[in-house]
């Protein structure tokens, strides 16, 4: 079998638009891509591909699934063959083997780290609501213009000033000390004592693509504090800061829709811009921009606007970032703010329209940006001007696409009134150096991997699991309630909104002191009347089993969407996609909140399901009555029919239907 770590690496690298685009001509429409369906004949495109959700759906024939499903359906591949095809496409080495006990333990350990970081987020959030958290932390967030809704949405919190507040609560909850240390929530001293890493600071949880908390940033509020203003989680098995972008979980859909990512520097820059209404904004999490972060952006758009502070540090950071962004094949523009402004202060001082207009009017491509900035230093010095031209040519050399390099080469030559062939020669020379460095880096990487493998083989120990960021198969969203059956409708609620809480009013007949999730509520409701569709029943059982293991909604869906069981995959893909393109937006806009909508329609869907079960039972009893051999048996069956009809009438009244006789 293909090791799970390799499967994860393949799925991380896979871009569904790239894969399907190898077989189908796709055209962008908003955040999605469309085409005429490859599975049936049609003249009007009804085949949609969502890069943010990692799925495709044909609204004509109903075909839906992931990149793997597409290869299996379109190319008649088996599940392992599809994985190997993707591995070959993305140059990932596959070594098949049985999952060892150590690998199973490593996987379980990773899930444990997610559990403790989830706990920490809730602990910090609760601490912000009382005592010093409310008086100091919450007041600080308010002073920075953040509203309570923003604080709640992004999970902002407060790490108490005591050095053992989180540790004591975690131990009281039964969490293992080792996991607290490995998640970088606590530090262990040489004598074995533990203490909180984050204390006396406001906290900013960092989310994976699927929305799980993987780390934290924290800011001290004490001026002249001897320690750093910001501290961040270090690298762990679930968090690599160079492979994550702060705010991407909240920004990814808007990035794809707008076809642009705005890159800023800090947590508050992201929060203030999002609160203003510009939500396609992300920040590098406490580190300089990295190649992996650029690759992450490329999954959602080809266009990046760097919006850094206008001071010397911000300009230098923008200059460093340009080469990385271009090397990934992205289009880059730069916006610099004036004076002492940063995106946070600028967003708080201006309206949404003013900020949008400023970005639109002040975006510069990298040649214009570098020229305007570096020419100030060059002045009339010919040698400095030559150095500037060489610098821009070296930047152009980072662009992987030959045609794009040629266009920018011509632009540079025209701007400086210099022969295009001279610029082209410099670009070619620099491009050769870049490719040679990449080749050497690849050789060195392979050498290190080989030596690590040999060392592990000699010691008889497995290599550590590959650390990764999480793909996002699709996020939970509201869909049209019209479904083919009541079972399908209930399962659709679970697959789209399963982990959301049902907050019933105290006077509701469904109110309970222990708030249930949508999945828990539905499972309890159908426990005595299991789904008749065995495939649906299998998906429900799989969902609840994964949920019991501590996995969140996105991870559960991810597991099932890439399940080797084709029935599980297909059901998950079909019920995770809205059936009606034209009405969904209007339908969603009519809702005040998903939570209030769920409180109304989940119980209604259960009543419809119960009505169907009663109708089925009545029909079955009628057939039994025809075969009855005694008056007593006939009377007993008739009594059951009447009782079922009575309950069916009650349900139909509650549903607003006519009462059936």
Secondary structure, DSSP 4 states (H G I P E B T S, - for coil): -B-HHHHHHHHHH--HHHHHHTTS--EEETTEEEE--TTS--SS--EEEETTTTEEEETTT--EE-HHHHHHHHS---HHHHHHHHHHHTT----B-PPPHHHHHHHHHHHHHHHHHHHHHHHHHHHTTSHHIIIIIIHHHHHTT--HHHHHHTT-EEE-SSTTHHHHHHHHTT--HHHHHHTTSEEE-TTS-EEESS-SEEEEEEE-TTS-EEEEEEEE--TT-SS-SEEE----SS--GGG-EETHHHHHHHHHHHT-EEEESSHHHHHHHHHHT--SEEEESSS---HHHHHHHHTT-SEEEEEE-SSHHHHHHHHHHHHHHHHTT-EEEEEE--TT--HHHHHHHS-HHHHHHHHHHH-EEHHHHHHHHHHHHHTT-HHHHHHHHHHHHHHHTT---HHHHHHHHHHHHHHHT--HHHHHHHHHHHHHHHHHHHHHHHHHHHHHHHHHHHHHHHHT-PPPPPP-PPP-S----------SSHHHHHHHHHHHHTTSB----TTSTT--SSPPBHHHHHHHHHSSS--SSHHHHHHHHHHHHHHHTT--HHHHHHHHHT-S-HHHHHHHHHHTS-S-HHHHHHHHHT-S-HHHHHHHHHHHHHHHHHHHHHHHHHHHHHHHHHT--SHHHHHHHHHHHHHHHHHHHHHHHHHTPPPP-
